[in-house]
């Protein structure tokens, strides 16, 4: 069977997901897998659809089958943990983040526009409230800059704007904007630990959703900021009544409690100025609730 036929099956499966026709999506994925049993894209699609359907045991079975073919595949490992609640890492691995966003970089901006993505605007508005609308000349770090959606919103405040990201695909898109003074491929915690008292503002729009435990990241941000500096970030919110600090959700991102965020910021030496519940975007036609934190 020609490779483009497998591509066609997988593309049709994705289209059926967007239309909410999940069983038809699974049928296309099964057809593709019959013809190419080791195709990672097809395993990924089947696992995703079963997760969307809430059939987590079946999704976990798919991810185990995928790992039999590719024992070290970072996406299969991460989503198996998300489906089963077993072996959940304190944060997503660097390999998973690179795998996810290198593959996502070309369509990232258009997809988030369709989802009504608000995180960049929320953090930029928070920076404006902290600094004042006339503030300029600040040294700003966009930690987890992605394709650079925050850049145009942060540039008016920045005398020097640095962006960091693990994904080279995302950084390529960010470079194309021509707005950053420097861009680096780096893990954000390690990078901030190497730049003590260097920044006036650190922002992180929806990047810490790939962290469960936030103690190292908040301490690193405090270390990277000059006295009186500001940290602004968004994360997804746990549902009311969940009695845990954070949880790896079935789609692969972490959600946090407000109590935990306050505790981690306080332990890192921050004063919490704002912790507001906000809608970050929509997903599957439903609003995604998150936290906007300013410290």
QUICORRA-V52938 format. One record per run of one state. SS is the DSSP state (h for helix, s for strand, l for the rest). FROM is the first residue (numbers start at 0). LEN is the number of residues. If there is no record, write none. Layout:
SS & FROM & LEN
SS & FROM & LEN
This chain:
l & 0 & 2
h & 2 & 16
l & 18 & 3
h & 21 & 14
l & 35 & 4
h & 39 & 13
l & 52 & 3
h & 55 & 14
l & 69 & 4
h & 73 & 11
l & 84 & 6
s & 90 & 1
l & 91 & 2
h & 93 & 11
l & 104 & 3
h & 107 & 7
l & 114 & 4
h & 118 & 13
l & 131 & 6
s & 137 & 6
l & 143 & 7
h & 150 & 5
l & 155 & 2
s & 157 & 8
l & 165 & 2
h & 167 & 10
l & 177 & 4
s & 181 & 4
l & 185 & 2
h & 187 & 6
l & 193 & 5
s & 198 & 6
l & 204 & 3
h & 207 & 3
s & 210 & 1
l & 211 & 3
h & 214 & 10
s & 224 & 13
l & 237 & 8
s & 245 & 3
l & 248 & 5
s & 253 & 3
l & 256 & 1
h & 257 & 10
l & 267 & 6
s & 273 & 10
l & 283 & 2
s & 285 & 9
l & 294 & 1
